[in-house]
């Protein structure tokens, strides 16, 4: 071994760390330990996906129920409202992701979705307003179910 490889400040011949047999109590160098990279938004993205899936499931149930119990026009109105609810949730979550730094408030573009539903129901005679709004509000029970799911799965340990 050369004298430069055994000095405490020089790297070992094969790599960056000194050889194990050349370490003594006085010449141990700092070893970098890297922690795994954790995405701070990963939990939010899981919640976002779960909300969209619950909303989609409840929407499908509501459309099937409306088709079975009422008319096809009512089911179509519920389906259009449900699509509006999914678009609303998507726009809201995109706006929430942009929060922080210079952006201090949630955008208001998602508020155009219920306005568009009301305008569409007044212009298109096949679409009914009340079932469309019921379809739009499907995301509310989905939020409640998702919260209950979180509380049920993540019980605090006693």
NUSE-283169 format. One line per 10 residues: number of its first residue (from 1); for each residue x, y, z of N, C-alpha, C. Coordinates in Angstrom, 2 decimals. Layout:
N
NUM = X,Y,Z,X,Y,Z,X,Y,Z ~ ...
END
This chain:
158
1 = 0.83,-1.18,0.00,0.00,0.00,0.00,0.87,1.24,0.00 ~ 0.47,2.23,-0.72,1.25,3.47,-0.76,0.91,4.31,0.45 ~ 1.72,5.28,0.72,1.51,6.13,1.89,0.33,7.08,1.69 ~ -0.01,7.39,0.44,-1.15,8.28,0.21,-2.46,7.56,0.45 ~ -2.51,6.25,0.23,-3.76,5.52,0.42,-4.06,5.30,1.88 ~ -3.03,5.32,2.74,-3.28,5.06,4.15,-3.48,6.33,4.96 ~ -3.30,7.49,4.36,-3.53,8.72,5.09,-5.02,8.94,5.28 ~ -5.42,9.58,6.38,-6.84,9.73,6.67,-7.59,10.59,5.66 ~ -6.92,11.50,4.97,-7.63,12.38,4.05,-7.69,11.83,2.63 ~ -6.89,10.84,2.31,-6.88,10.32,0.94,-7.89,9.19,0.80
11 = -8.53,9.09,-0.34,-9.46,7.98,-0.54,-8.72,6.67,-0.73 ~ -9.42,5.58,-0.50,-8.83,4.26,-0.68,-8.57,4.03,-2.16 ~ -7.77,2.99,-2.43,-7.39,2.73,-3.82,-8.59,2.37,-4.67 ~ -9.58,1.64,-4.13,-10.69,1.17,-4.93,-11.91,2.08,-4.90 ~ -11.97,3.04,-4.01,-13.19,3.84,-3.93,-13.02,5.08,-3.08 ~ -14.11,5.57,-2.54,-14.08,6.82,-1.80,-13.84,6.62,-0.31 ~ -14.19,5.44,0.22,-14.01,5.21,1.65,-12.69,4.53,1.92 ~ -12.08,4.77,3.08,-10.83,4.10,3.41,-11.07,2.60,3.61 ~ -10.01,1.83,3.44,-10.10,0.39,3.63,-10.40,0.09,5.09 ~ -11.18,-0.97,5.36,-11.56,-1.26,6.74,-10.38,-1.54,7.66
21 = -9.31,-2.16,7.14,-8.16,-2.46,8.01,-7.31,-1.23,8.28 ~ -7.49,-0.16,7.54,-6.68,1.04,7.76,-7.36,2.02,8.71 ~ -8.56,1.68,9.20,-9.27,2.59,10.09,-8.82,2.37,11.52 ~ -8.54,3.44,12.19,-8.32,3.39,13.63,-9.19,4.46,14.27 ~ -9.22,4.54,15.55,-10.10,5.46,16.25,-9.89,6.91,15.88 ~ -8.69,7.32,15.55,-8.40,8.71,15.27,-8.63,9.09,13.82 ~ -8.67,8.11,12.92,-8.74,8.46,11.51,-10.08,8.10,10.84 ~ -11.13,7.91,11.62,-12.42,7.60,11.02,-12.97,8.87,10.39 ~ -13.27,8.80,9.11,-13.82,9.94,8.39,-15.34,9.94,8.46 ~ -15.92,11.00,8.04,-17.38,11.10,8.03,-17.93,10.25,6.89
31 = -18.93,9.47,7.20,-19.57,8.63,6.20,-20.96,9.20,5.96 ~ -21.27,9.46,4.71,-22.58,10.01,4.38,-23.60,8.88,4.31 ~ -24.68,9.08,5.02,-25.78,8.13,4.98,-26.94,8.86,4.33 ~ -27.43,8.28,3.25,-28.53,8.93,2.56,-29.84,8.24,2.93 ~ -30.78,9.05,3.31,-32.11,8.55,3.63,-32.89,8.40,2.32 ~ -33.84,7.48,2.29,-34.63,7.36,1.06,-35.43,8.64,0.81 ~ -35.55,8.99,-0.45,-36.26,10.21,-0.82,-37.76,9.96,-0.64 ~ -38.40,10.81,0.14,-39.82,10.68,0.42,-40.55,11.81,-0.29 ~ -41.54,11.45,-1.07,-42.34,12.44,-1.79,-43.38,12.99,-0.83 ~ -43.32,14.28,-0.49,-44.30,14.83,0.46,-45.72,14.85,-0.09
41 = -45.87,14.77,-1.39,-47.20,14.81,-2.00,-47.77,13.41,-2.26 ~ -47.05,12.37,-1.89,-47.51,11.00,-2.18,-48.81,10.70,-1.45 ~ -48.92,11.08,-0.20,-50.15,10.84,0.56,-51.32,11.61,-0.05 ~ -51.06,12.83,-0.48,-52.12,13.63,-1.11,-52.57,13.00,-2.41 ~ -51.63,12.49,-3.20,-52.01,11.85,-4.47,-52.82,10.58,-4.24 ~ -52.48,9.82,-3.19,-53.28,8.63,-2.87,-54.70,9.04,-2.48 ~ -54.82,10.09,-1.68,-56.14,10.60,-1.30,-56.91,11.08,-2.53 ~ -56.24,11.77,-3.40,-56.87,12.28,-4.62,-57.40,11.12,-5.47 ~ -56.59,10.09,-5.67,-57.03,8.93,-6.45,-58.20,8.23,-5.79 ~ -58.13,8.09,-4.46,-59.22,7.43,-3.74,-60.51,8.22,-3.85
51 = -60.43,9.54,-3.74,-61.63,10.38,-3.89,-62.23,10.25,-5.29 ~ -61.38,10.26,-6.29,-61.88,10.12,-7.66,-62.51,8.75,-7.88 ~ -61.91,7.70,-7.31,-62.47,6.35,-7.47,-63.79,6.21,-6.72 ~ -63.87,6.73,-5.50,-65.13,6.67,-4.75,-66.22,7.46,-5.48 ~ -65.85,8.63,-6.01,-66.82,9.43,-6.75,-67.28,8.69,-8.00 ~ -66.36,8.06,-8.68,-66.71,7.29,-9.88,-67.64,6.12,-9.53 ~ -67.34,5.42,-8.45,-68.19,4.31,-8.03,-69.58,4.75,-7.63 ~ -69.66,5.80,-6.83,-70.97,6.32,-6.43,-71.74,6.88,-7.63 ~ -71.03,7.46,-8.57,-71.68,7.98,-9.78,-72.29,6.85,-10.59 ~ -71.54,5.77,-10.76,-72.06,4.62,-11.50,-73.30,4.05,-10.81
61 = -73.24,3.96,-9.49,-74.40,3.46,-8.73,-75.60,4.39,-8.91 ~ -75.38,5.69,-8.85,-76.48,6.65,-8.98,-77.09,6.62,-10.38 ~ -76.26,6.47,-11.41,-76.78,6.42,-12.78,-77.59,5.14,-12.98 ~ -77.10,4.02,-12.48,-77.84,2.76,-12.60,-79.16,2.84,-11.84 ~ -79.12,3.42,-10.65,-80.34,3.58,-9.86,-81.34,4.50,-10.56 ~ -80.86,5.59,-11.13,-81.75,6.52,-11.84,-82.35,5.87,-13.08 ~ -81.56,5.06,-13.76,-82.08,4.37,-14.95,-83.13,3.33,-14.54 ~ -82.89,2.64,-13.46,-83.81,1.61,-13.01,-85.10,2.20,-12.44 ~ -84.97,3.26,-11.63,-86.12,3.81,-10.91,-86.86,4.90,-11.69 ~ -86.13,5.67,-12.48,-86.73,6.79,-13.19,-86.59,6.57,-14.69
71 = -86.36,7.62,-15.44,-86.29,7.51,-16.90,-84.84,7.60,-17.39 ~ -84.69,7.38,-18.68,-83.36,7.49,-19.30,-82.87,8.94,-19.30 ~ -83.79,9.89,-19.43,-83.41,11.30,-19.40,-82.88,11.68,-18.02 ~ -83.48,11.13,-16.97,-83.01,11.40,-15.62,-81.63,10.78,-15.42 ~ -81.46,9.56,-15.90,-80.15,8.90,-15.78,-79.08,9.66,-16.55 ~ -79.44,10.18,-17.72,-78.49,10.98,-18.50,-78.10,12.25,-17.75 ~ -79.08,12.89,-17.12,-78.80,14.11,-16.35,-77.90,13.81,-15.16 ~ -78.15,12.69,-14.48,-77.29,12.29,-13.35,-75.88,11.99,-13.85 ~ -75.78,11.33,-15.00,-74.46,11.00,-15.56,-73.69,12.27,-15.93 ~ -74.37,13.23,-16.54,-73.69,14.49,-16.90,-73.26,15.24,-15.64
81 = -74.13,15.25,-14.62,-73.75,15.88,-13.35,-72.59,15.17,-12.68 ~ -72.55,13.85,-12.80,-71.44,13.08,-12.21,-70.12,13.36,-12.92 ~ -70.19,13.49,-14.24,-68.98,13.85,-14.98,-68.52,15.25,-14.55 ~ -69.47,16.14,-14.35,-69.14,17.47,-13.85,-68.49,17.41,-12.48 ~ -68.94,16.49,-11.64,-68.36,16.33,-10.31,-66.92,15.83,-10.40 ~ -66.65,14.89,-11.32,-65.28,14.41,-11.50,-64.36,15.51,-12.03 ~ -64.88,16.31,-12.97,-64.10,17.43,-13.50,-63.83,18.46,-12.40 ~ -64.85,18.72,-11.58,-64.71,19.66,-10.46,-63.62,19.18,-9.49 ~ -63.66,17.90,-9.13,-62.65,17.37,-8.21,-61.25,17.43,-8.82 ~ -61.15,17.12,-10.10,-59.85,17.17,-10.77,-59.30,18.60,-10.78
91 = -60.14,19.57,-11.14,-59.67,20.96,-11.17,-59.33,21.47,-9.77 ~ -60.13,21.07,-8.78,-59.85,21.48,-7.41,-58.53,20.90,-6.91 ~ -58.30,19.63,-7.18,-57.06,19.01,-6.72,-55.85,19.59,-7.43 ~ -55.99,19.92,-8.70,-54.89,20.56,-9.41,-54.58,21.93,-8.83 ~ -55.62,22.65,-8.43,-55.44,23.96,-7.82,-54.80,23.84,-6.43 ~ -55.18,22.81,-5.69,-54.60,22.61,-4.36,-53.13,22.22,-4.46 ~ -52.76,21.45,-5.47,-51.36,21.06,-5.67,-50.47,22.27,-5.89 ~ -51.01,23.33,-6.46,-50.22,24.52,-6.78,-50.06,25.45,-5.58 ~ -50.71,25.12,-4.45,-50.59,25.98,-3.27,-49.17,25.96,-2.72 ~ -48.80,27.02,-2.05,-47.47,27.12,-1.46,-46.61,28.07,-2.27
101 = -45.55,28.53,-1.65,-44.65,29.45,-2.34,-45.34,30.78,-2.60 ~ -45.50,31.11,-3.85,-46.13,32.38,-4.21,-47.64,32.28,-4.30 ~ -48.17,31.08,-4.49,-49.61,30.87,-4.64,-50.23,30.65,-3.26 ~ -51.01,31.60,-2.78,-51.55,31.56,-1.43,-53.03,31.18,-1.35 ~ -53.71,31.07,-2.48,-55.13,30.74,-2.45,-55.49,29.77,-3.56 ~ -56.58,29.06,-3.35,-57.06,28.09,-4.33,-57.71,28.85,-5.48 ~ -57.45,28.39,-6.70,-58.05,29.03,-7.86,-59.56,28.85,-7.89 ~ -60.21,29.60,-8.73,-61.67,29.57,-8.78,-62.21,29.02,-10.10 ~ -61.35,28.44,-10.92,-61.79,27.94,-12.22,-62.77,26.78,-12.07 ~ -62.64,25.99,-11.00,-63.53,24.85,-10.79,-64.97,25.29,-10.51
111 = -65.17,26.53,-10.12,-66.52,27.01,-9.86,-67.34,27.19,-11.15 ~ -66.67,27.14,-12.28,-67.39,27.23,-13.55,-68.15,25.93,-13.87 ~ -67.78,24.83,-13.24,-68.43,23.55,-13.54,-69.91,23.56,-13.16 ~ -70.30,23.94,-11.91,-71.74,23.97,-11.63,-72.48,25.02,-12.46 ~ -71.83,26.11,-12.77,-72.45,27.13,-13.61,-72.72,26.56,-15.00 ~ -71.75,25.82,-15.52,-71.93,25.20,-16.84,-73.05,24.16,-16.81 ~ -73.18,23.43,-15.70,-74.27,22.46,-15.59,-75.63,23.15,-15.61 ~ -75.75,24.25,-14.89,-77.02,24.98,-14.85,-77.33,25.55,-16.23 ~ -76.34,26.15,-16.87,-76.56,26.70,-18.21,-76.91,25.60,-19.23 ~ -76.23,24.47,-19.12,-76.51,23.37,-20.04,-77.93,22.82,-19.84
121 = -78.36,22.76,-18.58,-79.71,22.24,-18.32,-80.80,23.22,-18.77 ~ -80.51,24.50,-18.80,-81.51,25.45,-19.29,-81.55,25.51,-20.81 ~ -80.45,25.20,-21.49,-80.38,25.28,-22.95,-80.76,23.97,-23.63 ~ -80.55,22.85,-22.96,-80.78,21.55,-23.58,-82.03,20.93,-22.96 ~ -83.08,20.75,-23.70,-84.35,20.30,-23.13,-84.32,18.87,-22.60 ~ -83.38,18.04,-23.07,-83.31,16.66,-22.60,-82.72,16.55,-21.19 ~ -81.95,17.54,-20.80,-81.28,17.50,-19.50,-82.13,18.19,-18.44 ~ -82.23,17.54,-17.29,-83.01,18.07,-16.17,-82.05,18.63,-15.11 ~ -82.41,19.77,-14.54,-81.52,20.46,-13.61,-81.34,19.70,-12.30 ~ -82.42,19.30,-11.67,-82.32,18.68,-10.35,-81.50,17.38,-10.37
131 = -81.74,16.44,-11.29,-80.88,15.24,-11.33,-79.42,15.56,-11.67 ~ -79.20,16.59,-12.48,-77.82,16.97,-12.80,-77.10,17.49,-11.56 ~ -77.80,18.27,-10.74,-77.19,18.77,-9.50,-76.98,17.65,-8.49 ~ -77.91,16.68,-8.46,-77.71,15.51,-7.60,-76.46,14.76,-8.06 ~ -76.32,14.58,-9.36,-75.12,13.92,-9.89,-73.86,14.70,-9.57 ~ -73.96,16.02,-9.63,-72.79,16.85,-9.32,-72.39,16.72,-7.85 ~ -73.36,16.64,-6.98,-73.06,16.58,-5.54,-72.67,15.19,-5.06 ~ -72.51,14.26,-5.96,-72.08,12.90,-5.60,-70.70,12.93,-4.93 ~ -69.88,13.91,-5.24,-68.54,13.95,-4.66,-68.58,14.17,-3.14 ~ -69.66,14.76,-2.63,-69.74,15.01,-1.18,-69.80,13.70,-0.38
141 = -70.72,12.76,-0.71,-70.68,11.48,0.01,-69.36,10.73,-0.21 ~ -68.74,10.91,-1.37,-67.46,10.25,-1.61,-66.39,10.78,-0.66 ~ -66.42,12.07,-0.36,-65.47,12.66,0.60,-65.74,12.10,2.00 ~ -67.01,11.97,2.37,-67.36,11.44,3.68,-66.93,9.97,3.79 ~ -67.18,9.20,2.76,-66.79,7.79,2.77,-65.27,7.65,2.82 ~ -64.56,8.48,2.08,-63.10,8.43,2.10,-62.55,8.79,3.48 ~ -63.15,9.78,4.13,-62.73,10.15,5.48,-63.01,9.03,6.46 ~ -64.18,8.42,6.36,-64.50,7.28,7.23,-63.55,6.12,6.97 ~ -63.20,5.91,5.72,-62.24,4.86,5.36,-60.89,5.12,6.01 ~ -60.42,6.37,5.96,-59.15,6.73,6.60,-59.20,6.50,8.10
151 = -60.30,6.89,8.73,-60.42,6.72,10.17,-60.52,5.25,10.56 ~ -61.14,4.44,9.73,-61.31,3.03,10.03,-60.00,2.28,9.84 ~ -59.25,2.60,8.77,-58.01,1.92,8.48,-56.89,2.37,9.41 ~ -56.79,3.64,9.67,-55.69,4.20,10.47,-56.15,4.48,11.89 ~ -56.56,3.44,12.62,-56.95,3.61,14.01,-55.71,3.91,14.84 ~ -55.82,4.86,15.78,-54.66,5.13,16.63,-54.40,3.94,17.55 ~ -53.14,3.56,17.67,-52.80,2.43,18.54,-52.83,2.89,20.00 ~ -53.40,2.03,20.81,-53.53,2.38,22.24,-52.51,1.67,23.06
END
